[in-house]
């Protein structure tokens, strides 16, 4: 048996919760953090701790290659944070939640819709076309659920995603 991989999830909104669970399911030792301490985050902490996921509320990432192999950044967390820049410089893999989903769902075909205007309408239209043709497809992202959440659905023939902003890709 090899060394357990260690991941740190920054931000505990819907995406962060799903990313932490996914990493845990994939055999990672997971720590999750959020700089806030709201009641909703306290509930999220309790939910994740049931799975043995460590949660740090009211704290900021302190990159340490001895403690983490990967950092997964939730939407809403700025990519220019000094801690993320430092983590990359230390050789820690830094990726967004969408890249984590892409890697974990790489065996499935994806339909991704991007652009300046009309993404929601186009995504809903394509989902309706698929449904009309008899292809039930989960519609992810801002219209229903985050892509990492799809991994808890037993059968995912063709996920459909609304990508509402440019997504930074990891450099590691």
Beta strands, then each sheet from edge to edge (+ up, - down):
strand 1: 6-10
strand 2: 29-34
strand 3: 54-57
strand 4: 70-73
strand 5: 93-96
strand 6: 110-113
strand 7: 139-141
strand 8: 159-162
sheet 1: 3+ 2+ 1+ 4+ 5+
sheet 2: 6+ 8+ 7+
end
